[in-house]
Every structure is written in structure tokens, then in C-alpha cells.
Amino acid sequence: MPHQRTASGARTRQRILEAAEHLMRTMGLALVTTKEIAREAGCSEAALYRHFSGKEELFITVLQERLPALGSLIAELSADPGERTTEECITDIARTATLFYEASMPIGSSLFAQPALLQRHREELRKLNAGPHKPVEMLAGYLRGLRAGGRIRADADPDSAAALILGACYQRAFLLQFVGEEGSPRSTDDFAAGLARTLLAGIG
């Protein structure tokens, strides 16, 4: 019986995440309420709060579990890149970052229209030790490891390089969302590969 309750809880949690992702994508994070997410998931709001502390934790979990796994990829490459070259690793990061920003941008953009809500959301993310600066910090740490291992130049600036990579990925996602395909004519793979080559021509 305990196993059945655990399995049931896991299914409920999954339904809540699916509902949260759908509503956050279609309505924007600012407009979605936990009550609406619970109704979409077919459970009570009390059941939602048994799994998540609130909308902010739901948002972070959607980013971590339902969207392209940028943070876990950087962690994986930091621990062991395997047989991949530095260029291949940075290409993988750029590709995943672009897809992540394409998926997450429609969710979070509505916050900027409501400064008070943005401030509250910022404070809650700080409590959860999360936020959009975390991937930049992780990528800078990964690049510092490359520098220490002699895989990029000793005078390379990891923080600036991380900002260049993720900034370019974010801009591509923005253009794709705002302008459409004509704003980002190259495929994601071609863009990511070109970004990695260009960056390494400067710091490799």
C-alpha cells in the first residue's frame, strides 16, 4: 500500500507539472494561479501544495524537468566531457541553451509587465537559490575548468565568454519569438556550431 500511495503521488506530481507547463506557456507566468494549475491537473489546490511550495517552485521545476536540460548538461560536461572536443561541448551547450530560452521565454516574459510581481518572484527565487543568472555562473565555472586544464587560453575571461554564449542564444530565441523564422534563418544546429567556432577562435 505505501508503494501505491507513492506511485499515486508521483502521478499527481507529474499531472501538476504538465498542467503548469501548459498554462505557463499559454497564459504567461504572471497570470497563472495555483488554483488554475490545480484545476487543470484535476486535483485540489491542497494537493498541489503537498508537492510544491508555490508557483515559484513550480516554475523552477518546470524549467528543470520539462524544458531542455541546460543546467544538467553543463554539470555533466564539467564532470566528464567524455570523448567530446571543447568545440563539440560548447556547441552542445549553445544548442541546448537556445532551445531552453525558446521554451522559457514565453513563460517568464509576462512578469516584466508587472514590476511588483517581478520583485516578489525575484525574492522567492532567491530563497530557492535559483534564477536566470545561475546558468551563466555554471557556464563560467565550466570555462574556468577548461582554462585550468589548458583547453582554452590562459588569459581567457570565463565570465565574459559565458555571457557571450548565453547572450547570443537568448537573442536568437528572442528574434525567433518576436520576428519569426526570418529573424533566425539558420538552423539551431548551424547557429550553435558557428557560435562555438567563433568563440573559440578568440579564446581557444
Accessible surface in RSA format (square Angstrom, percent):
REM  Atomic radii and reference values for relative SASA: ProtOr
REM  Chains: A
REM  Algorithm: Lee & Richards
REM  Probe-radius: 1.40
REM  Slices: 20
REM RES _ NUM      All-atoms   Total-Side   Main-Chain    Non-polar    All polar
REM                ABS   REL    ABS   REL    ABS   REL    ABS   REL    ABS   REL
RES MET A   1   147.59  76.4 117.96  78.1  29.64  70.6  96.77  82.3  50.82  67.3
RES PRO A   2    89.70  65.4  87.40  79.7   2.30   8.4  88.66  73.2   1.04   6.5
RES HIS A   3   144.89  79.2 138.17  96.0   6.72  17.2  99.74 102.8  45.15  52.5
RES GLN A   4   110.27  61.7 105.14  76.8   5.13  12.2  40.15  85.5  70.11  53.2
RES ARG A   5   152.78  64.1 141.88  72.3  10.90  26.0  71.61  97.9  81.16  49.2
RES THR A   6    96.62  68.7  86.00  87.2  10.62  25.3  68.58  92.1  28.04  42.4
RES ALA A   7    32.60  30.0  25.00  38.6   7.60  17.3  31.69  44.6   0.91   2.4
RES SER A   8    51.47  43.5  50.59  67.5   0.88   2.0  16.67  35.5  34.80  48.7
RES GLY A   9    21.20  26.1   0.00   N/A  21.20  26.1  20.74  56.9   0.46   1.0
RES ALA A  10    60.00  55.2  47.81  73.8  12.20  27.7  53.59  75.5   6.42  17.0
RES ARG A  11   144.11  60.5 140.88  71.8   3.23   7.7  66.21  90.5  77.90  47.2
RES THR A  12    20.52  14.6  20.52  20.8   0.00   0.0   6.85   9.2  13.66  20.7
RES ARG A  13    72.98  30.6  72.98  37.2   0.00   0.0  24.23  33.1  48.75  29.5
RES GLN A  14    71.23  39.8  71.07  51.9   0.16   0.4  32.45  69.1  38.78  29.4
RES ARG A  15    99.17  41.6  97.01  49.5   2.16   5.1  53.77  73.5  45.40  27.5
RES ILE A  16     0.08   0.0   0.08   0.1   0.00   0.0   0.08   0.1   0.00   0.0
RES LEU A  17     0.65   0.4   0.65   0.5   0.00   0.0   0.65   0.5   0.00   0.0
RES GLU A  18    77.93  44.7  72.68  55.0   5.25  12.5  18.79  36.3  59.14  48.3
RES ALA A  19     6.03   5.5   1.69   2.6   4.34   9.9   5.44   7.7   0.59   1.6
RES ALA A  20     0.00   0.0   0.00   0.0   0.00   0.0   0.00   0.0   0.00   0.0
RES GLU A  21    20.93  12.0  20.93  15.8   0.00   0.0   4.66   9.0  16.27  13.3
RES HIS A  22    91.96  50.3  87.53  60.8   4.43  11.3  51.05  52.6  40.91  47.6
RES LEU A  23    19.03  10.6  19.03  13.6   0.00   0.0  19.03  13.4   0.00   0.0
RES MET A  24     0.00   0.0   0.00   0.0   0.00   0.0   0.00   0.0   0.00   0.0
RES ARG A  25    96.02  40.3  80.03  40.8  15.98  38.1  31.75  43.4  64.26  38.9
RES THR A  26    90.44  64.3  52.13  52.9  38.31  91.3  55.70  74.8  34.74  52.5
RES MET A  27    67.89  35.2  52.72  34.9  15.17  36.1  50.02  42.5  17.87  23.7
RES GLY A  28     5.01   6.2   0.00   N/A   5.01   6.2   3.63  10.0   1.38   3.1
RES LEU A  29     0.30   0.2   0.30   0.2   0.00   0.0   0.30   0.2   0.00   0.0
RES ALA A  30    12.55  11.5   0.34   0.5  12.21  27.8   0.34   0.5  12.21  32.3
RES LEU A  31   106.68  59.4  93.88  67.2  12.80  32.2  96.74  67.9   9.94  26.8
RES VAL A  32     0.45   0.3   0.00   0.0   0.45   1.1   0.00   0.0   0.45   1.2
RES THR A  33    64.75  46.1  61.54  62.4   3.21   7.7  62.55  84.0   2.20   3.3
RES THR A  34    15.08  10.7  13.04  13.2   2.04   4.9   5.19   7.0   9.88  14.9
RES LYS A  35   130.52  63.7 129.15  79.2   1.37   3.3  71.64  64.5  58.89  62.7
RES GLU A  36    48.43  27.8  46.26  35.0   2.17   5.2  12.22  23.6  36.22  29.6
RES ILE A  37     0.00   0.0   0.00   0.0   0.00   0.0   0.00   0.0   0.00   0.0
RES ALA A  38     2.68   2.5   2.68   4.1   0.00   0.0   2.68   3.8   0.00   0.0
RES ARG A  39   155.29  65.2 134.86  68.7  20.43  48.6  74.64 102.0  80.65  48.9
RES GLU A  40    93.28  53.6  61.06  46.2  32.22  76.7  12.34  23.9  80.94  66.1
RES ALA A  41     6.96   6.4   0.09   0.1   6.87  15.6   4.13   5.8   2.84   7.5
RES GLY A  42    62.04  76.5   0.00   N/A  62.04  76.5  36.21  99.4  25.83  57.8
RES CYS A  43    27.15  20.5   5.86   6.5  21.29  50.0  17.30  43.8   9.85  10.6
RES SER A  44    63.74  53.9  47.75  63.7  15.99  36.8  51.05 108.7  12.68  17.8
RES GLU A  45    64.91  37.3  58.62  44.3   6.29  15.0  20.92  40.5  43.98  35.9
RES ALA A  46    63.17  58.1  50.21  77.5  12.95  29.5  57.68  81.2   5.48  14.5
RES ALA A  47     8.85   8.1   8.85  13.7   0.00   0.0   8.85  12.5   0.00   0.0
RES LEU A  48     0.00   0.0   0.00   0.0   0.00   0.0   0.00   0.0   0.00   0.0
RES TYR A  49   105.83  49.4  84.82  48.3  21.01  54.7  61.29  46.1  44.54  54.9
RES ARG A  50   181.28  76.1 142.68  72.7  38.59  91.9  70.40  96.2 110.88  67.2
RES HIS A  51    58.28  31.9  33.44  23.2  24.85  63.6  21.76  22.4  36.53  42.5
RES PHE A  52     5.91   3.0   2.53   1.6   3.37   8.8   4.95   3.0   0.96   2.7
RES SER A  53    84.38  71.3  51.87  69.2  32.51  74.9  52.33 111.4  32.05  44.9
RES GLY A  54    10.58  13.0   0.00   N/A  10.58  13.0  10.58  29.0   0.00   0.0
RES LYS A  55    24.14  11.8  21.48  13.2   2.66   6.3  13.72  12.3  10.42  11.1
RES GLU A  56    19.10  11.0  18.96  14.3   0.14   0.3   3.91   7.6  15.19  12.4
RES GLU A  57    51.35  29.5  51.19  38.7   0.16   0.4   7.95  15.4  43.41  35.4
RES LEU A  58     0.00   0.0   0.00   0.0   0.00   0.0   0.00   0.0   0.00   0.0
RES PHE A  59    19.27   9.6  19.27  11.9   0.00   0.0  19.27  11.7   0.00   0.0
RES ILE A  60    19.94  11.3  19.94  14.9   0.00   0.0  19.94  14.4   0.00   0.0
RES THR A  61    11.20   8.0  11.20  11.4   0.00   0.0   2.24   3.0   8.96  13.5
RES VAL A  62     0.00   0.0   0.00   0.0   0.00   0.0   0.00   0.0   0.00   0.0
RES LEU A  63    27.99  15.6  25.25  18.1   2.74   6.9  25.38  17.8   2.61   7.0
RES GLN A  64   122.47  68.5  98.68  72.1  23.79  56.6  37.18  79.1  85.28  64.7
RES GLU A  65    94.16  54.1  59.13  44.7  35.03  83.4  33.19  64.2  60.98  49.8
RES ARG A  66    81.63  34.3  54.62  27.8  27.01  64.3  10.59  14.5  71.04  43.1
RES LEU A  67    11.12   6.2   0.20   0.1  10.92  27.5   2.78   1.9   8.35  22.5
RES PRO A  68    44.02  32.1  31.04  28.3  12.98  47.2  43.00  35.5   1.02   6.3
RES ALA A  69    48.85  44.9  38.01  58.7  10.84  24.7  41.99  59.1   6.86  18.2
RES LEU A  70     4.32   2.4   2.44   1.7   1.88   4.7   2.44   1.7   1.88   5.0
RES GLY A  71    27.66  34.1   0.00   N/A  27.66  34.1  19.60  53.8   8.06  18.0
RES SER A  72    68.79  58.1  55.09  73.5  13.70  31.6  51.95 110.6  16.84  23.6
RES LEU A  73    23.98  13.4  21.76  15.6   2.21   5.6  23.91  16.8   0.06   0.2
RES ILE A  74     1.07   0.6   1.07   0.8   0.00   0.0   1.07   0.8   0.00   0.0
RES ALA A  75    49.52  45.5  40.48  62.5   9.04  20.6  45.40  63.9   4.12  10.9
RES GLU A  76    89.10  51.2  79.35  60.0   9.75  23.2  41.66  80.6  47.44  38.7
RES LEU A  77     1.86   1.0   0.00   0.0   1.86   4.7   0.00   0.0   1.86   5.0
RES SER A  78    63.09  53.3  31.31  41.8  31.78  73.2  30.48  64.9  32.61  45.7
RES ALA A  79    90.20  82.9  49.76  76.8  40.43  92.0  61.31  86.3  28.89  76.5
RES ASP A  80    93.48  65.5  86.99  86.6   6.50  15.4  27.82  65.5  65.67  65.5
RES PRO A  81    29.46  21.5  29.28  26.7   0.18   0.7  29.28  24.2   0.18   1.1
RES GLY A  82    49.58  61.1   0.00   N/A  49.58  61.1  29.38  80.6  20.19  45.2
RES GLU A  83   176.13 101.1 147.88 111.9  28.25  67.3  71.69 138.7 104.45  85.3
RES ARG A  84    73.89  31.0  67.51  34.4   6.38  15.2  34.70  47.4  39.19  23.8
RES THR A  85    74.07  52.7  68.31  69.2   5.76  13.7  71.47  96.0   2.60   3.9
RES THR A  86    17.76  12.6  14.93  15.1   2.83   6.7  10.60  14.2   7.15  10.8
RES GLU A  87    69.09  39.7  67.64  51.2   1.44   3.4  16.34  31.6  52.74  43.1
RES GLU A  88    87.27  50.1  83.89  63.5   3.38   8.0  35.88  69.4  51.39  42.0
RES CYS A  89     0.00   0.0   0.00   0.0   0.00   0.0   0.00   0.0   0.00   0.0
RES ILE A  90     0.11   0.1   0.11   0.1   0.00   0.0   0.11   0.1   0.00   0.0
RES THR A  91    14.10  10.0  14.10  14.3   0.00   0.0  11.39  15.3   2.71   4.1
RES ASP A  92    30.06  21.1  30.00  29.9   0.06   0.1   6.89  16.2  23.17  23.1
RES ILE A  93     0.03   0.0   0.03   0.0   0.00   0.0   0.03   0.0   0.00   0.0
RES ALA A  94     0.00   0.0   0.00   0.0   0.00   0.0   0.00   0.0   0.00   0.0
RES ARG A  95    70.80  29.7  70.80  36.1   0.00   0.0  26.90  36.8  43.90  26.6
RES THR A  96    23.58  16.8  22.98  23.3   0.60   1.4   7.85  10.5  15.72  23.8
RES ALA A  97     0.00   0.0   0.00   0.0   0.00   0.0   0.00   0.0   0.00   0.0
RES THR A  98     0.00   0.0   0.00   0.0   0.00   0.0   0.00   0.0   0.00   0.0
RES LEU A  99    71.42  39.8  68.79  49.2   2.63   6.6  68.99  48.5   2.43   6.5
RES PHE A 100    23.99  12.0  23.99  14.9   0.00   0.0  23.99  14.5   0.00   0.0
RES TYR A 101    22.36  10.4  22.29  12.7   0.07   0.2  14.81  11.1   7.55   9.3
RES GLU A 102    30.23  17.4  26.87  20.3   3.36   8.0   8.48  16.4  21.75  17.8
RES ALA A 103    12.11  11.1   8.69  13.4   3.41   7.8  12.10  17.0   0.00   0.0
RES SER A 104    15.27  12.9  12.53  16.7   2.74   6.3   6.41  13.7   8.86  12.4
RES MET A 105    17.97   9.3  10.51   7.0   7.46  17.8  14.18  12.1   3.79   5.0
RES PRO A 106    48.20  35.1  29.92  27.3  18.27  66.4  39.53  32.6   8.67  53.9
RES ILE A 107     0.00   0.0   0.00   0.0   0.00   0.0   0.00   0.0   0.00   0.0
RES GLY A 108    14.04  17.3   0.00   N/A  14.04  17.3  13.34  36.6   0.70   1.6
RES SER A 109    54.73  46.2  45.00  60.1   9.73  22.4  34.06  72.5  20.67  29.0
RES SER A 110    32.13  27.2  20.57  27.5  11.56  26.6  30.57  65.1   1.57   2.2
RES LEU A 111     9.24   5.1   9.24   6.6   0.00   0.0   9.24   6.5   0.00   0.0
RES PHE A 112   144.47  72.3 121.35  75.2  23.12  60.2 122.06  74.0  22.40  64.1
RES ALA A 113    85.48  78.6  51.10  78.9  34.38  78.2  61.57  86.7  23.92  63.4
RES GLN A 114    71.65  40.1  68.31  49.9   3.34   7.9  25.62  54.5  46.03  34.9
RES PRO A 115   103.83  75.7  97.12  88.5   6.71  24.4  99.24  81.9   4.59  28.5
RES ALA A 116    85.91  79.0  69.04 106.5  16.87  38.4  77.88 109.7   8.03  21.3
RES LEU A 117    24.73  13.8  20.35  14.6   4.38  11.0  23.40  16.4   1.33   3.6
RES LEU A 118    34.96  19.5  34.96  25.0   0.00   0.0  34.96  24.5   0.00   0.0
RES GLN A 119    72.83  40.7  72.69  53.1   0.14   0.3  37.55  79.9  35.28  26.8
RES ARG A 120   121.11  50.8 119.56  60.9   1.54   3.7  52.82  72.2  68.29  41.4
RES HIS A 121     8.23   4.5   8.23   5.7   0.00   0.0   5.84   6.0   2.40   2.8
RES ARG A 122   103.79  43.6 100.18  51.1   3.61   8.6  39.39  53.8  64.39  39.0
RES GLU A 123    69.76  40.1  68.16  51.6   1.60   3.8  15.75  30.5  54.01  44.1
RES GLU A 124    52.02  29.9  51.98  39.3   0.03   0.1   6.35  12.3  45.67  37.3
RES LEU A 125    11.93   6.6  11.93   8.5   0.00   0.0  11.93   8.4   0.00   0.0
RES ARG A 126   152.87  64.2 134.74  68.7  18.13  43.2  73.48 100.4  79.39  48.1
RES LYS A 127   158.79  77.5 118.86  72.9  39.93  95.1  87.84  79.1  70.94  75.6
RES LEU A 128    70.91  39.5  47.61  34.1  23.30  58.6  52.16  36.6  18.75  50.4
RES ASN A 129   110.22  76.0  95.67  92.4  14.55  35.0  30.18  72.6  80.04  77.4
RES ALA A 130    14.96  13.8  10.49  16.2   4.47  10.2  11.73  16.5   3.23   8.6
RES GLY A 131    13.08  16.1   0.00   N/A  13.08  16.1   5.50  15.1   7.58  17.0
RES PRO A 132   112.64  82.1  95.54  87.1  17.10  62.2 105.75  87.3   6.89  42.8
RES HIS A 133    88.56  48.4  83.99  58.4   4.57  11.7  66.18  68.2  22.37  26.0
RES LYS A 134    59.11  28.8  58.94  36.2   0.17   0.4  32.41  29.2  26.70  28.4
RES PRO A 135    19.42  14.2  19.41  17.7   0.00   0.0  19.41  16.0   0.00   0.0
RES VAL A 136    49.43  32.5  49.43  44.8   0.00   0.0  49.43  43.0   0.00   0.0
RES GLU A 137    90.67  52.1  81.77  61.9   8.90  21.2  43.64  84.4  47.03  38.4
RES MET A 138    70.99  36.8  59.99  39.7  11.00  26.2  49.83  42.4  21.16  28.0
RES LEU A 139     0.00   0.0   0.00   0.0   0.00   0.0   0.00   0.0   0.00   0.0
RES ALA A 140     0.99   0.9   0.99   1.5   0.00   0.0   0.99   1.4   0.00   0.0
RES GLY A 141    32.44  40.0   0.00   N/A  32.44  40.0  22.19  60.9  10.25  23.0
RES TYR A 142    10.13   4.7   5.22   3.0   4.91  12.8   7.81   5.9   2.32   2.9
RES LEU A 143     0.04   0.0   0.04   0.0   0.00   0.0   0.04   0.0   0.00   0.0
RES ARG A 144    97.17  40.8  93.71  47.8   3.46   8.2  41.87  57.2  55.30  33.5
RES GLY A 145    44.40  54.8   0.00   N/A  44.40  54.8  34.52  94.7   9.88  22.1
RES LEU A 146     8.72   4.9   7.55   5.4   1.17   3.0   8.22   5.8   0.51   1.4
RES ARG A 147    81.36  34.2  72.11  36.8   9.26  22.0   8.10  11.1  73.26  44.4
RES ALA A 148    94.76  87.1  51.05  78.8  43.70  99.4  63.37  89.2  31.39  83.2
RES GLY A 149    58.36  72.0   0.00   N/A  58.36  72.0  32.10  88.1  26.26  58.8
RES GLY A 150    62.33  76.9   0.00   N/A  62.33  76.9  30.22  82.9  32.12  71.9
RES ARG A 151    94.65  39.7  71.55  36.5  23.10  55.0  46.43  63.5  48.22  29.2
RES ILE A 152     8.35   4.7   0.40   0.3   7.94  19.1   4.18   3.0   4.17  11.3
RES ARG A 153   112.01  47.0 104.25  53.1   7.76  18.5  52.65  72.0  59.37  36.0
RES ALA A 154    93.17  85.7  68.80 106.2  24.37  55.4  70.13  98.8  23.03  61.0
RES ASP A 155   108.76  76.2  76.18  75.8  32.58  77.0  49.80 117.2  58.96  58.8
RES ALA A 156     5.06   4.7   0.25   0.4   4.82  11.0   2.91   4.1   2.16   5.7
RES ASP A 157    73.94  51.8  66.01  65.7   7.94  18.8  31.57  74.3  42.37  42.3
RES PRO A 158     5.98   4.4   5.40   4.9   0.58   2.1   5.98   4.9   0.00   0.0
RES ASP A 159    81.87  57.4  78.23  77.9   3.65   8.6  31.19  73.4  50.68  50.5
RES SER A 160    54.56  46.1  48.35  64.5   6.21  14.3  28.39  60.4  26.18  36.7
RES ALA A 161     3.21   3.0   2.07   3.2   1.14   2.6   2.65   3.7   0.56   1.5
RES ALA A 162     0.00   0.0   0.00   0.0   0.00   0.0   0.00   0.0   0.00   0.0
RES ALA A 163    53.77  49.4  44.55  68.7   9.23  21.0  47.97  67.6   5.80  15.4
RES LEU A 164   112.20  62.5 105.40  75.4   6.80  17.1 109.00  76.5   3.20   8.6
RES ILE A 165     0.04   0.0   0.04   0.0   0.00   0.0   0.04   0.0   0.00   0.0
RES LEU A 166     4.71   2.6   3.93   2.8   0.77   1.9   4.29   3.0   0.42   1.1
RES GLY A 167    39.31  48.5   0.00   N/A  39.31  48.5  32.33  88.7   6.98  15.6
RES ALA A 168    28.29  26.0  20.10  31.0   8.19  18.6  25.18  35.5   3.11   8.2
RES CYS A 169     0.00   0.0   0.00   0.0   0.00   0.0   0.00   0.0   0.00   0.0
RES TYR A 170   102.21  47.7 102.21  58.2   0.00   0.0  72.69  54.6  29.52  36.4
RES GLN A 171   109.91  61.5 106.93  78.1   2.98   7.1  25.25  53.8  84.65  64.2
RES ARG A 172    20.67   8.7  18.22   9.3   2.46   5.8   8.07  11.0  12.61   7.6
RES ALA A 173     0.00   0.0   0.00   0.0   0.00   0.0   0.00   0.0   0.00   0.0
RES PHE A 174    92.35  46.2  92.35  57.2   0.00   0.0  92.35  56.0   0.00   0.0
RES LEU A 175    55.26  30.8  55.26  39.5   0.00   0.0  55.26  38.8   0.00   0.0
RES LEU A 176    38.06  21.2  30.60  21.9   7.45  18.7  30.60  21.5   7.45  20.1
RES GLN A 177    87.69  49.0  55.32  40.4  32.37  77.1  17.13  36.5  70.55  53.5
RES PHE A 178   155.83  78.0 125.55  77.8  30.29  78.8 130.66  79.2  25.17  72.0
RES VAL A 179    65.20  42.9  46.84  42.4  18.36  44.2  51.84  45.0  13.36  36.2
RES GLY A 180    23.77  29.3   0.00   N/A  23.77  29.3  23.17  63.6   0.60   1.3
RES GLU A 181   127.95  73.5 123.78  93.6   4.17   9.9  65.20 126.1  62.75  51.2
RES GLU A 182   130.40  74.9 102.53  77.6  27.87  66.4  60.90 117.8  69.50  56.7
RES GLY A 183    20.20  24.9   0.00   N/A  20.20  24.9   9.14  25.1  11.06  24.8
RES SER A 184     6.46   5.5   1.27   1.7   5.19  12.0   4.76  10.1   1.71   2.4
RES PRO A 185   117.02  85.3  81.84  74.6  35.18 127.9  87.39  72.2  29.63 184.1
RES ARG A 186   121.47  51.0 114.58  58.4   6.89  16.4  55.42  75.7  66.05  40.0
RES SER A 187    60.58  51.2  45.41  60.6  15.18  35.0  52.37 111.5   8.21  11.5
RES THR A 188    27.67  19.7  23.77  24.1   3.90   9.3  11.46  15.4  16.21  24.5
RES ASP A 189    78.86  55.2  75.84  75.5   3.02   7.1  22.19  52.2  56.67  56.5
RES ASP A 190    81.48  57.1  78.22  77.9   3.26   7.7  12.03  28.3  69.45  69.3
RES PHE A 191    23.27  11.6  23.27  14.4   0.00   0.0  23.27  14.1   0.00   0.0
RES ALA A 192     0.00   0.0   0.00   0.0   0.00   0.0   0.00   0.0   0.00   0.0
RES ALA A 193    26.91  24.7  26.91  41.5   0.00   0.0  26.91  37.9   0.00   0.0
RES GLY A 194     8.03   9.9   0.00   N/A   8.03   9.9   7.93  21.8   0.09   0.2
RES LEU A 195    28.76  16.0  23.93  17.1   4.83  12.1  28.37  19.9   0.39   1.0
RES ALA A 196     0.00   0.0   0.00   0.0   0.00   0.0   0.00   0.0   0.00   0.0
RES ARG A 197   131.09  55.0 123.57  63.0   7.52  17.9  49.46  67.6  81.63  49.5
RES THR A 198   101.91  72.5  90.09  91.3  11.82  28.2  69.55  93.4  32.35  48.9
RES LEU A 199    15.60   8.7   8.56   6.1   7.04  17.7  14.70  10.3   0.90   2.4
RES LEU A 200    27.52  15.3  21.44  15.3   6.08  15.3  21.80  15.3   5.72  15.4
RES ALA A 201    91.89  84.5  47.87  73.9  44.02 100.1  60.86  85.7  31.02  82.2
RES GLY A 202    39.91  49.2   0.00   N/A  39.91  49.2  33.42  91.7   6.49  14.5
RES ILE A 203    23.45  13.3  23.45  17.5   0.00   0.0  23.45  16.9   0.00   0.0
RES GLY A 204    54.74  67.5   0.00   N/A  54.74  67.5  33.59  92.2  21.15  47.4
END  Absolute sums over single chains surface
CHAIN  1 A    10789.1       8680.0       2109.2       6280.8       4508.3
END  Absolute sums over all chains
TOTAL         10789.1       8680.0       2109.2       6280.8       4508.3
